[in-house]
Amino acid sequence: MRAVIQRVTSADVTTDSEVVGSIAHGLVVLLGVETGDQAWQATELAEKITSLRVFADQLGKMNLSLLDVAGSALIISQFTLLADTRRGKRPSFVAAAPPIEAVPLYELFCQEMANRGIPVATGRFGADMQVRLVNDGPVTIILQK
């Protein structure tokens, strides 16, 4: 399971000309589920992201978590995070879990974030989406479980 998180001042995701998810201050989480990923990985990754200290305190140091700043999370499934570009010019996505495996783990991850007190907005799994965000910092971090 791979995640790219971006600290944002605002973000939204649109599909079919409809905004399906939006947040103000918080994190955009792009989540890729790999074949063979397990539920414990979704749980541990949600815990890590919830408590990751990437927000500035009063002294400007990254010392506060998503919980500390009462932020939200916009969670978007993104199988392209698992692209293999080692050979040729066209990425291979064979490592990405098929929807029958990925959807339950994506939903579990979203639920685990919500269970920890984070307001969660989502994209639409498998849809063509347009994501708009204002990256704050910029802060972008890659995590893998």
Secondary structure, DSSP 8 states (H G I E B T S, - for coil): -EEEEEEEEEEEEEETTEEEEEESSEEEEEEE-BTT--HHHHHHHHHHHHH---EE-TTS-EEE-TTTTT-EEEEEE-GGGG-B-SSSSS-B-TTB--HHHHHHHHHHHHHHHHHTT--EEE--TTS--EEEEEEEEEEEEEEE-
